[in-house]
């Protein structure tokens, strides 16, 4: 029987969105860019009362931290991918050296999942006759890894880099166009609004309630923001 499946584009697993794949880097980069930049430049602005010093400090912070965060994201993702690649290579070696043991292991895993003994035996026998198939099954069921997953190291690093810059520009922008006394409160308010909007944007991918997602990012960012502001003000003074 030929059954045609309708694809629901509202389901996350049917969406081929590059942003969804690097959501962690985007949210982390923008949140950290807004919070750390605001905390630092507010303390510098209050302590120095110098317009040029505050702007210079903000530019330096965003430049250095965005590069650092981008490289950090690349290295962490790359290391994780290399570790998973090594696991797959080790699994290939085991399949060549111990084919019967690996077939029995796959059979036991099928039983643990809930398949009947007869079907589990049939599936493990069938998989053992195909090198690519049994490798895929071992990757998914034993290593608990997605099969043929896309590399995210370079893409994740770039998204982190640009997300941090974008987040950092939010609090810094008002110091560029306004005097310090007006820029300080406006920068804080707009950054908090930015955190709230960032939370709303994540709801598109997580399918969580808008208010819940928004308040969560605002609360977590707000905690870090208060710490950054206190440290910045104390150091500035």
C-alpha positions as CSV (number, residue, x, y, z in Angstrom):
1,X,0.0,0.0,0.0
2,X,1.4,3.4,-1.0
3,X,0.7,6.0,1.6
4,X,1.7,9.5,0.9
5,X,2.9,11.4,4.0
6,X,2.0,15.0,4.5
7,X,4.9,17.0,5.9
8,X,3.9,19.5,8.6
9,X,6.2,22.5,8.3
10,X,5.3,23.5,11.8
11,X,7.1,20.5,13.3
12,X,10.7,21.4,14.3
13,X,12.2,18.2,12.9
14,X,10.8,19.0,9.5
15,X,12.3,22.5,9.4
16,X,15.6,22.8,7.6
17,X,16.7,26.0,9.3
18,X,20.4,26.8,9.7
19,X,19.5,29.0,12.6
20,X,17.9,26.1,14.4
21,X,21.1,24.1,14.1
22,X,23.1,26.8,15.8
23,X,20.5,28.1,18.2
24,X,22.7,27.6,21.2
25,X,25.5,29.7,19.7
26,X,23.1,32.5,18.6
27,X,21.3,32.7,21.9
28,X,24.5,32.4,24.0
29,X,26.4,34.9,21.8
30,X,23.7,37.6,21.8
31,X,22.9,37.2,25.4
32,X,26.5,37.4,26.5
33,X,27.2,40.3,24.1
34,X,24.4,42.3,25.5
35,X,25.0,41.5,29.2
36,X,28.8,41.7,29.4
37,X,29.0,44.8,27.2
38,X,26.4,46.6,29.1
39,X,27.8,45.7,32.5
40,X,31.3,46.8,31.5
41,X,30.5,50.0,29.7
42,X,28.0,51.2,32.3
43,X,30.6,50.9,35.1
44,X,33.2,52.6,32.9
45,X,30.7,55.4,32.0
46,X,29.8,56.0,35.6
47,X,33.4,55.8,36.9
48,X,35.1,57.8,34.3
49,X,32.3,60.1,33.1
50,X,34.2,60.1,29.8
51,X,32.3,59.7,26.6
52,X,35.2,58.8,24.4
53,X,36.6,56.4,27.0
54,X,33.3,54.6,27.3
55,X,32.9,54.2,23.5
56,X,36.5,53.0,23.1
57,X,36.1,50.5,25.9
58,X,32.9,49.2,24.4
59,X,34.5,48.7,20.9
60,X,37.5,47.0,22.4
61,X,35.3,44.7,24.6
62,X,33.1,43.7,21.6
63,X,36.1,43.2,19.3
64,X,38.1,41.0,21.7
65,X,35.2,39.1,23.2
66,X,33.5,38.3,19.8
67,X,36.7,36.8,18.4
68,X,37.3,34.9,21.7
69,X,33.8,33.6,21.8
70,X,33.8,32.6,18.1
71,X,37.1,30.8,18.5
72,X,35.9,29.1,21.7
73,X,32.8,27.9,20.0
74,X,34.8,26.5,17.0
75,X,37.3,24.7,19.2
76,X,34.7,23.2,21.5
77,X,32.6,22.0,18.6
78,X,35.6,20.8,16.7
79,X,36.9,18.8,19.7
80,X,33.5,17.3,20.3
81,X,33.3,16.2,16.6
82,X,36.8,14.8,16.6
83,X,35.9,12.8,19.8
84,X,32.8,11.4,18.1
85,X,34.7,10.6,15.0
86,X,37.2,8.6,17.0
87,X,34.3,6.7,18.6
88,X,33.0,5.7,15.2
89,X,36.5,4.6,14.1
90,X,36.8,2.5,17.2
91,X,33.4,1.0,16.5
92,X,34.5,0.1,12.9
93,X,37.5,-1.7,14.3
94,X,35.4,-3.7,16.7
95,X,33.0,-4.7,13.9
96,X,36.0,-6.0,11.9
97,X,37.7,-7.8,14.8
98,X,34.7,-9.1,16.7
99,X,31.8,-9.4,14.3
100,X,29.9,-12.1,16.3
101,X,30.2,-10.3,19.6
102,X,29.0,-7.1,18.0
103,X,26.0,-8.9,16.4
104,X,25.1,-10.3,19.8
105,X,25.5,-6.8,21.4
106,X,23.2,-5.4,18.8
107,X,20.7,-8.2,19.5
108,X,20.7,-7.4,23.2
109,X,20.2,-3.7,22.4
110,X,17.2,-4.5,20.3
111,X,15.8,-6.5,23.2
112,X,16.4,-3.6,25.6
113,X,14.5,-1.3,23.3
114,X,11.5,-3.6,23.4
115,X,11.6,-5.7,20.2
116,X,10.5,-9.4,20.5
117,X,13.3,-12.0,20.6
118,X,12.4,-13.4,17.2
119,X,12.4,-10.0,15.5
120,X,15.5,-8.8,17.4
121,X,17.3,-11.9,16.2
122,X,16.2,-11.4,12.6
123,X,17.1,-7.7,12.6
124,X,20.6,-8.3,14.1
125,X,21.2,-11.1,11.6
126,X,20.1,-8.9,8.7
127,X,22.2,-5.9,9.9
128,X,25.4,-8.1,10.4
129,X,25.3,-9.0,6.7
130,X,25.7,-5.3,5.7
131,X,28.8,-3.4,7.0
132,X,27.2,0.0,6.5
133,X,23.9,-0.9,8.1
134,X,25.3,-2.5,11.2
135,X,27.7,0.4,11.7
136,X,24.8,2.8,11.5
137,X,22.8,0.8,14.0
138,X,25.7,0.7,16.4
139,X,26.3,4.4,16.1
140,X,22.7,5.1,16.8
141,X,22.0,2.5,19.5
142,X,25.3,2.0,21.2
143,X,27.1,5.3,20.8
144,X,23.9,7.3,21.0
145,X,24.9,9.6,18.2
146,X,23.0,10.8,15.1
147,X,24.1,9.1,11.9
148,X,25.9,11.3,9.4
149,X,25.5,14.5,11.5
150,X,26.6,17.8,9.9
151,X,29.8,19.5,11.1
152,X,28.9,22.6,13.2
153,X,32.4,23.8,14.2
154,X,33.0,26.5,11.6
155,X,29.3,27.5,11.3
156,X,28.9,27.6,15.1
157,X,32.0,29.7,15.5
158,X,30.8,32.2,12.9
159,X,27.3,32.4,14.3
160,X,28.8,33.0,17.8
161,X,31.1,35.7,16.5
162,X,28.4,37.7,14.7
163,X,25.8,37.1,17.4
164,X,28.1,38.5,20.0
165,X,28.8,41.6,17.9
166,X,25.1,42.1,17.3
167,X,24.3,41.7,21.0
168,X,27.2,44.0,22.1
169,X,26.1,46.8,19.7
170,X,22.7,47.1,21.5
171,X,23.9,48.7,24.7
172,X,26.8,50.5,23.1
173,X,24.8,52.2,20.3
174,X,23.2,54.8,22.7
175,X,26.6,55.9,23.9
176,X,27.6,56.7,20.4
177,X,24.6,59.0,19.7
178,X,23.8,60.4,23.2
179,X,25.5,62.0,26.2
180,X,26.5,59.6,29.0
181,X,23.7,60.7,31.4
182,X,21.0,60.0,28.9
183,X,22.8,56.9,27.4
184,X,23.1,55.0,30.7
185,X,19.4,54.5,31.5
186,X,18.4,54.1,27.9
187,X,21.1,51.5,27.3
188,X,19.9,49.5,30.3
189,X,16.2,49.6,29.4
190,X,16.8,48.7,25.7
191,X,19.1,45.9,26.5
192,X,16.6,44.4,28.9
193,X,14.0,44.7,26.1
194,X,16.5,43.0,23.8
195,X,16.9,40.1,26.1
196,X,13.1,39.7,26.3
197,X,12.8,39.8,22.5
198,X,15.7,37.2,22.2
199,X,13.7,34.9,24.5
200,X,10.6,35.4,22.2
201,X,12.7,34.5,19.1
202,X,13.8,31.1,20.7
203,X,10.1,30.1,21.1
204,X,9.9,29.7,17.3
205,X,12.3,26.7,17.5
206,X,11.5,25.4,21.0
207,X,7.7,25.7,20.7
208,X,7.6,26.9,24.3
209,X,5.1,29.6,25.3
210,X,6.3,33.1,24.3
211,X,6.1,34.5,27.7
212,X,7.9,31.6,29.3
213,X,10.8,31.7,26.9
214,X,11.0,35.5,27.1
215,X,11.0,35.7,30.9
216,X,13.5,32.9,31.2
217,X,16.1,34.6,29.0
218,X,15.3,38.0,30.7
219,X,15.7,36.5,34.1
220,X,18.9,34.6,33.4
221,X,20.4,37.6,31.5
222,X,19.2,39.9,34.2
223,X,21.0,38.0,36.9
224,X,24.3,38.2,34.9
225,X,23.5,41.8,34.1
226,X,23.2,42.8,37.8
227,X,26.5,41.1,38.6
228,X,28.1,42.8,35.6
229,X,26.8,46.2,36.6
230,X,27.8,45.9,40.2
231,X,31.3,44.8,39.3
232,X,31.6,47.4,36.6
233,X,30.5,50.3,38.9
234,X,32.8,49.2,41.7
235,X,35.8,48.8,39.4
236,X,34.9,52.1,37.7
237,X,34.8,53.9,41.0
